[in-house]
Amino acid sequence: MNMNRTRDIAAMLLRAAKRKRLVTYQELHALFGRDEPLQSRYRALENAARSLSDCASLDYGCLMSLDNGLPGDDFFNRFRHGRPREYEKVMGFGSAGRSMTKKRLIADAERLRVFEHASQIAASGRVANTLRPYATSKCT
């Protein structure tokens, strides 16, 4: 895995968070060559999100946006595994997770937390030291 690419994705997510904007999956995929497998791209995205914050408490991956404005299943899977109580509170116990309205509630709340986190980083001047070492465990 190209660590520079992971750092580029993390920087892109942090820039977007500071500007309170979203990142399209097209922007993410533009960082990769055509031959790069999707699995590798999404692993780099997860590593980038993890380098900015522990995904179990705050997931920068929520800033990713499909055409419908929601992050992809990768975010919702991490959220469901990392914060099962919070997920069930919104989606309902045993939910298949298909409700776009409920997904939007989760994504919007997480995006507000990420925007606040990024503004605290900017206000403290810790931007250069923001990226955490890559943890060995996944965000899931």
Secondary structure, DSSP 8 states (H G I E B T S, - for coil): --HHHHHHHHHHHHHHHHTT--EEHHHHHTTS-TTS-HHHHHHHHHHHHHHHS-TTT--GGGGEE-TTSS--HHHHHHHHHH-HHHHHHHH-TT--S--HHHHHHHHHHHHHHHHHHHHHHHHHT-GGG------SS---
